[in-house]
Amino acid sequence: MTEVLAYLGLGANEGDRERNIRTALSSLGAAPGVRVVRCSKLVSSALFGEGPEQGEYLNGVAELATSLPAPALLSICRALEVAAGRRLPALRNHPRPLDLDLLLYGRETIDTRDLIVPHPRMWQRPFVLLPLRELGVDLALMPRPVRPLVVQDPAKFAALCSHWQAGACTTGLVPTMGALHPGHQSLIRKARAECDRVLVTIFVNPLQFSAGEDFAAYPRTLERDVQLCAEAGADAVFAPEPLQMYDSDFCSNVAVGAAAMTMEGAIRPTHFQGVATVVARLFALSRPHNAYFGKKDAQQLAVIQRMTLDLGFPIRVVECPIVREADGLAMSSRNVYLAPADRIASTVLVRALRAAQQAFASGERDRDRLLQVASSVLLQEPRAELDYLELRGEGDLRLLPAGPVVLGRMLVAAKFRAGKRVVRLLDNLSLAEPSEIGLSAGSVLFQGDRP
Ligand code: AMP
């Protein structure tokens, strides 16, 4: 194999920093297939970014000529870090006797679980940029990683997912219809914490709207959505056009069972078939390890869990708690369409659910009396036109017989009319879901579902 010029970031802030770096460089130079061509000045500076109290870092960059593939070079670097006394797993921004980062490998881009080249955080780090310039590297010629990658074409999205999976990355899919808000971002952040690569889909799916519903008027804010995805740590945004997802001959749908014809399904009879079809299509395209859905749409979650089981997708469906505004209204892309008076009135949904929850906490166990408690709150708000109020079994939302309940989830949907526009809002709460914690200024996360 011909030699490639590679650049290695060098750092140390524990022990004899310079000695650790020089020893590593001579070991590297002694490895077959590696020549250390030259090294920049080593410069001392305080920790860049946030981390615990620690000593100053000594940093520089080494230029190597190597005939080794990048992963083999990386393995040598990891072994040298351990030999210098580095503790593993290495915590970001914690003190270390030696840090060797593969910054550049020729002009190649590499994007696997263990290695992203060019190093994605290189451009923000003066302690890397200055030595690279000292060595005469023209950074303008280097491919700069873009995150999130925005992809419109389904085949390209599938190829990107395959590429990451071939690089041993675990992938997490977050399907959305866009007009993102902190509720969606909480799903992306959870996926970020659990997966190597996070894929957000933004697609207002025509199959789940029937004639006369708000498909055309559904808010579309792609540019802002991409920013919110970047903020929450997404690696890719898939935003296809309807014809790219369903060509003109498209005719295969995922049928859903009788449970999907109650509650939302009773009001929107083709809705869940449309949801199940698009989610199956997204699963087939991306084949993620995990897929993240909000409990905000509890019935949708139950339909998807059933479909995933029935069709045998080897995907872990992850349930995420409901994110609420400070006054308790569940966040929704449709909330922006509420008239001011309806926005105030809209908290009646969560107030009704909490009233039932309080009654349950005080010992009320009768299904119908719990429903009455919620319904009497709803009746006090004339602006809310009730679509349904139900108390169902946790998880699969099965019907509960009349009489005492042990646990349950109460689900509500109501319409608010703003002139000609009708805004439908959904909410649900477990009867045993008492605790709330602050999420960020202006929003509240319900935590009660978590063990
Ligand atoms: P949508 O864009 O409305 O289709 O929602 C996409 C995903 O985000 C679904 O899994 C929703 O359940 C979830 N989601 C929407 N609003 C919230 C919220 N307020 N809290 C948590 N998840 C939500």
Boltz pocket constraint, residues with backbone or C-beta under 6 A from the ligand:
constraints:
  - pocket:
      binder: B
      contacts: [[A, 175], [A, 176], [A, 177], [A, 178], [A, 183], [A, 184], [A, 186], [A, 187], [A, 292], [A, 293], [A, 294], [A, 295], [A, 296], [A, 297], [A, 320], [A, 321], [A, 322], [A, 323], [A, 324], [A, 330], [A, 331], [A, 332], [A, 333]]
      max_distance: 6.0
